[in-house]
Amino acid sequence: MGATADEKAAHWAIARLWLPLAHASAIAAAEGAELTAVCDVKEATARQTMERYGARAFYTDYREMLAREPLDAVAIATRTPERKAVIEECVRRGVRALFCEKPLCRTLEDADELVALLRENRVAFVYGTRRRFMPVYGRVQREIAAGRIGAVQSIVVRFGRSPLLWTHPHTVDIASFFAGDAAPESVQADLELDPAAVSAREVDADPLVRSATIRFTNGIVAHLIASESFDVEIAGTKGMVTIESDGAAVVWRTRLADGGPAFDPGHLLQHERVENTDTDSGTVESIRALLAAVRGQGASLYPPELTVRNLEILFAMVESHLGDGRRVRWPIARRGLKITGRFGSLYP
């Protein structure tokens, strides 16, 4: 995600919606941003990235980079275990804006500490859940807010059979986004988790999510379903909208008249399907949001408290599964549980 993700994304069916995807390529593409320096523990990787994207310097130690370079913003694409220390050093060195990959950290206690640090030092913050910044999702959200499908009642997010920390920060964030970022009320989940990976204080795995239900305090209910697509469906009192195939198209179905069952075919207009022709990626839009915050032209679009709240939802899924699918309610108890996110031999 730091420098080479574009090579994989270029083969996606909807690559045009996602490129540039990597941090470095998006910074290079964002007007008004300068990629000053890059850092990687592998010297060859750092040097290649510097040369490829036109940075002035490369480093193999982030502490040295932060000590030498007067940086306004830093994009952090490390693995999760190292990320907290990098964020803390960035703040100590006066960095004013951060773009952090997900998941933020592996315990809720660490997340609480980071949010307090970012808030106290007024650091602008953007998280790696890019769909929130992709134009198509924003357009749909604005039309929903204008009343096109009435009051939102439910959200369905389909995202394959995928691991909790590697993948579901995305599904939880998009559900929260269309629920108006309301506070969660409760979570229930069914996971695939080897009992041998569970101890009293650690889940040494990244469980696959079969299904999950999130109830928000504003009455909206979101369902995460392991089907083989990335479609997001938002249902309201006057109709529904589906964002198909990770943003490739939008389908609106609106009731012909008030009254009657919400999805009685006699009360639905013919589907309106709009192909998406966007050219700006979510990563580029994320960088633009940081630029605006640094220049004092806008607030951060991702309050760090929201990052913790969405991480809490992931932890609540594990708690629910370990409790035989019981409903886990807010506030979520802090009890020192660590979810490592290990998937095979890798960590997120």
Stockholm file with secondary structure:
# STOCKHOLM 1.0

chainA/1-348         MGATADEKAAHWAIARLWLPLAHASAIAAAEGAELTAVCDVKEATARQTMERYGARAFYTDYREMLAREPLDAVAIATRTPERKAVIEECVRRGVRALFCEKPLCRTLEDADELVALLRENRVAFVYGTRRRFMPVYGRVQREIAAGRIGAVQSIVVRFGRSPLLWTHPHTVDIASFFAGDAAPESVQADLELDPAAVSAREVDADPLVRSATIRFTNGIVAHLIASESFDVEIAGTKGMVTIESDGAAVVWRTRLADGGPAFDPGHLLQHERVENTDTDSGTVESIRALLAAVRGQGASLYPPELTVRNLEILFAMVESHLGDGRRVRWPIARRGLKITGRFGSLYP
#=GR chainA/1-348 SS CCSSHHHHHTTSTTHHHHCSCSHHHHHHHSTTCCCCEEECSSHHHHHHHHHHHTCSEEESCHHHHHHHCCCSEEEECSCHHHHHHHHHHHHHTTCCEEEECSCCCSBHHHHHHHHHHHHHTTCEEEESCGGGGSHHHHHHHHHHHTTTTCSEEEEEEECCSEEHHHHHHHHHHHHHHHTTTCCEEEEEEEEECCGGGBCSSEECSCCEEEEEEEEETTSCEEEEECCSSCCEEEEETTEEEEEETTTTEEEEEEBSSSSSCTTCGGGBCCCEEEECCCCCCHHHHHHHHHHHHHTTSSCCSSCHHHHHHHHHHHHHHHHHHHTTTCCEESSCCCCCCEECCCBTTBCC
#=GC SS_cons         CCSSHHHHHTTSTTHHHHCSCSHHHHHHHSTTCCCCEEECSSHHHHHHHHHHHTCSEEESCHHHHHHHCCCSEEEECSCHHHHHHHHHHHHHTTCCEEEECSCCCSBHHHHHHHHHHHHHTTCEEEESCGGGGSHHHHHHHHHHHTTTTCSEEEEEEECCSEEHHHHHHHHHHHHHHHTTTCCEEEEEEEEECCGGGBCSSEECSCCEEEEEEEEETTSCEEEEECCSSCCEEEEETTEEEEEETTTTEEEEEEBSSSSSCTTCGGGBCCCEEEECCCCCCHHHHHHHHHHHHHTTSSCCSSCHHHHHHHHHHHHHHHHHHHTTTCCEESSCCCCCCEECCCBTTBCC
//
